[in-house]
Amino acid sequence: MELWQRSMIRLARIDRLRGWAERAPGARQAADRFVGGASALAGVDTARRLRDDHGIAASLFYLGEYLDDPELIERNVIEAISAADLLGAEGLDVHVSVDPTAIGFRSSPALARRNAERIARTVAAAANGGRSAVMLDMEDFSLVEPTLALHGHLVGAGLPAAITLQARLRRTARDLQSVLGTPAFVRLVKGAFPRGTADDHQGREAIDRAYLELGRAMLAPQARGTGFYPVFATRDDALARQLIAIARDNDWPPDAWEFEMLYGVRPAWQQELRARGISVRVYLPFGSDWWPYAMRRVGENPRNVLLMGRALLGRSYH
């Protein structure tokens, strides 16, 4: 599985393959499986429909990552700001997800910090209640420390910032302890950037065990008392059921924590959880640069490769 993930990440960064995919007969259909629209306006419209039809919240993410070009970096920042303003105008959670490499980190950590501040200030101004924040996505291992530092900087400045942690990394238990005693907003993912035995838990079972142990800590009664807000980004039924039981046993109100899932992945399960009174959010990408994102989804679940291939050839999913 880890070799498969690495291979898909490499394919995601091949410009020639990306160009072919984006010109393929079914490119729009392939994109629509995982992407909520080509523009911020379309993404927010999708978020509004999710809320109105199913009571599901959204975190908007403008597609684009690992950038060096100043114009593209600025475009990413403007799109995130636009999404925040539009979410606020619709009365939705002003919740946007941001990759540090999408807002300038590869050019300059100082530039990324300034841009994160711009986005977070917009989120703060547009917020109208609910769970509003700029969520910092966690990228590859080299960016863990800088992303944690950026989160600390934003929170220290009084800005609404949240952080993503990866269960597969051995260091995450320590990183989590540093924020558990605070009213932090933390998203836990399994992790899509495999390393090696020194840094990673190895194999699905070990990663699942680590995820559950971290989830148990996040749902401890002591964490609830500090205003800590856990977000469990998983579509894994078995893990989800165990986390629901832990939350219930520790008296967590249903609006004090949430599940997050990818847009287009297991929508029936998302709706079932919401119907049971459990808070659900979808990670909702928008924009035209969809190929790297879609390939990471294939990397996380090899079964998606058939769906992607059929869509690119312009064939039905059914």
VEXLO-123500 format. One line per 10 residues: number of its first residue (from 1); their letters; for each residue z, x, y of C-alpha. Coordinates in steps of 0.1 Angstrom, whole numbers, plus 5000, padded with zeros to 4 digits. Each point is the difference from the previous one (the first is absolute). Layout:
N
NUM> a> Z,X,Y  ...;
//
This chain:
318
1> melwqrsmir> 5000,5000,5000  5009,5028,5024  4966,5018,4993  4983,4966,5007  5018,4996,5033  4991,5035,5011  4964,4995,4991  4998,4967,5020  5016,5016,5030  4973,5028,4998;
11> laridrlrgw> 4972,4975,4997  5014,4981,5030  4994,5030,5022  4964,5007,4990  4979,4989,5030  4967,4997,4980  5016,4976,4975  5016,4981,5028  4966,4996,5017  4985,4987,4968;
21> aerapgarqa> 5028,4975,4994  4998,4987,5035  4963,4994,4997  5002,4984,4965  4987,4964,4996  5035,4987,4995  5018,5022,5025  5014,4971,5020  5012,4982,4968  5017,5032,4988;
31> adrfvggasa> 5017,5004,5034  5011,4964,5001  5020,5004,4968  5025,5023,5016  4994,4997,5038  5010,4972,5023  4971,5003,5025  4979,5024,5020  5019,4996,5032  5035,4996,5013;
41> lagvdtarrl> 4992,4964,5009  4988,4993,4964  5030,5017,4985  5024,4980,5021  4981,4968,4991  5005,5009,4963  5037,5006,5007  5004,4967,5018  4984,4982,4970  5023,5017,4976;
51> rddhgiaasl> 5030,4989,5020  4988,4964,5005  4987,4994,4964  5027,5019,4980  5028,5012,5023  4990,5036,4993  5004,5026,5028  4977,5030,5006  5000,5036,5010  4966,5009,5017;
61> fylgeylddp> 4985,5034,4994  4968,5013,5017  4979,5019,4974  4996,5037,5009  5019,5031,4989  5000,5039,4999  4983,5001,5034  4993,5029,5023  4975,4984,5025  5019,4991,5032;
71> eliernviea> 4978,4970,5006  5006,4986,4965  5038,5006,5004  5000,4982,5033  4981,4971,4984  5026,4997,4972  5028,4999,5026  4982,4973,5021  4993,4979,4969  5037,5001,4990;
81> isaadllgae> 5010,4991,5035  4974,4972,5000  5013,4987,4967  5036,5000,5013  4991,4981,5032  4980,4974,4980  5028,4995,4974  5024,4994,5028  4977,4975,5017  4997,4981,4967;
91> gldvhvsvdp> 5038,4998,4996  4998,5022,4968  5022,5030,4990  4987,5029,5021  4999,5023,4971  4974,5028,4998  4998,5028,4975  4988,5035,5012  4990,5032,4982  5012,5030,5020;
101> taigfrsspa> 4966,5017,4992  4982,4971,5015  5017,5004,5034  4996,5037,5005  5024,5020,4978  4972,5023,4987  4992,5009,5036  5035,5002,5013  5034,4986,4990  5007,4995,5037;
111> larrnaeria> 4969,4979,5003  5010,4979,4970  5035,4995,5015  4986,4988,5033  4976,4977,4983  5027,4986,4977  5021,4994,5032  4971,4981,5016  4997,4977,4969  5037,4995,4997;
121> rtvaaaangg> 5004,4991,5036  4973,4974,4996  5017,4986,4969  5032,4997,5019  4984,4982,5030  4980,4976,4978  5028,4992,4975  5012,4964,5000  5026,5000,4973  4994,5005,4963;
131> rsavmldmed> 4997,5035,4984  4980,5020,5026  4995,5038,4996  4976,5028,4998  5001,5010,4964  4993,5037,4993  4981,5003,4968  5008,5031,4979  4970,5021,4991  4998,5032,4980;
141> fslveptlal> 5030,5023,4993  4993,5024,5029  5006,4970,5024  5033,4989,4987  5022,5020,5023  4978,4994,5031  4999,4963,4993  5038,4998,4996  5004,5019,5032  4976,4977,5019;
151> hghlvgaglp> 5020,4970,4987  5032,5016,5012  4985,5007,5034  4988,4964,5005  5033,4984,4988  5019,5024,5023  4979,4988,5029  5010,4964,4993  4965,4991,4987  4994,4976,4971;
161> aaitlqarlr> 4990,5024,4972  5001,4998,4962  4994,5026,4973  4983,5001,4966  5016,5020,4971  4984,5008,4966  5020,4995,4968  4980,5026,4981  5013,5028,5022  5033,5016,4988;
171> rtardlqsvl> 5011,5006,5036  4999,4962,5008  5035,4993,4988  5013,5026,5026  4977,4986,5027  5012,4965,4994  5036,5010,5002  4994,5013,5036  4991,4964,5012  5020,4977,4977;
181> gtpafvrlvk> 5030,4999,5023  4978,4988,5029  4981,4968,5009  4968,5017,4988  4968,4982,4989  4988,5018,4969  4970,4992,4978  5002,5014,4964  4967,5007,4982  4994,5017,4967;
191> gafprgtadd> 4977,5026,5016  4963,5008,4998  5000,5038,5006  5011,5017,4967  5013,5036,5002  5016,5018,4970  5032,5001,4980  5019,5018,5027  4995,4973,5026  4992,4969,4979;
201> hqgreaidra> 5015,4978,4974  4974,5002,4972  4984,4970,4984  5002,4963,5006  5033,4994,4983  5018,5027,5020  4985,4987,5032  5010,4965,4992  5036,5011,4993  5001,5019,5033;
211> ylelgramla> 4987,4970,5018  5026,4977,4985  5029,5025,5007  4988,5003,5037  4997,4962,5002  5035,4995,4987  5013,5023,5027  4979,4982,5026  5015,4967,4989  5036,5012,4997;
221> pqargtgfyp> 5026,4978,5019  5008,5030,5023  4964,5002,5011  4999,4963,5008  5030,5004,5022  4983,5025,5022  4969,4979,5007  4978,5021,4978  4968,4982,4992  4983,5007,4966;
231> vfatrddala> 4963,4995,4994  4988,5004,4964  4963,5007,4998  4992,4992,4964  4979,4976,4980  5019,5009,4968  5014,4968,4985  5028,5017,4980  5012,5020,5030  4998,4970,5023;
241> rqliaiardn> 5021,4979,4976  5027,5027,4998  5001,5004,5037  5003,4962,5005  5030,5000,4977  5016,5029,5018  4996,4983,5033  5014,4968,4987  5030,5017,4984  5007,5019,5032;
251> dwppdawefe> 4998,4969,5022  4969,5010,5021  4986,4971,5019  4963,4994,4993  4991,5008,5036  5018,5034,5000  4975,5018,4977  4964,4995,4988  4973,5009,4976  4967,5015,5014;
261> mlygvrpawq> 4967,4999,4981  4965,5010,5007  4976,4974,5015  4978,4987,4972  5022,5012,4972  5017,4973,4979  5000,4973,5026  5013,4974,4975  5030,5022,4993  5006,5004,5038;
271> qelrargisv> 4999,4962,5004  5023,4994,4971  5026,5023,5014  4997,4983,5034  5004,4966,4984  5033,5012,4985  5013,5008,5035  4995,5037,4998  4986,5018,5031  4965,5014,4994;
281> rvylpfgsdw> 4978,5021,5023  4965,5013,4993  4986,5034,5011  4969,4988,5018  4973,5026,5009  4973,4992,5025  4970,5020,5012  4968,5014,4987  5011,5033,4984  5011,4984,4968;
291> wpyamrrvge> 4987,5024,4973  5029,5025,4999  5025,4971,4999  4982,4982,4973  4997,5031,4978  5038,5005,5002  5004,4965,4988  4978,5009,4970  5021,5031,4995  5031,4979,4998;
301> nprnvllmgr> 4985,4976,4974  4970,5011,4979  4992,4964,4993  4989,4997,5036  4971,5023,4994  4980,4973,4982  5006,4975,5028  4990,5026,5025  4968,5010,4981  4989,4964,4995;
311> allgrsyh> 5006,4992,5037  4980,5030,5012  4971,4989,4979  5002,4966,5016  5012,4981,4969  5027,4974,4998  5036,5009,4991  5002,4970,4976;
//
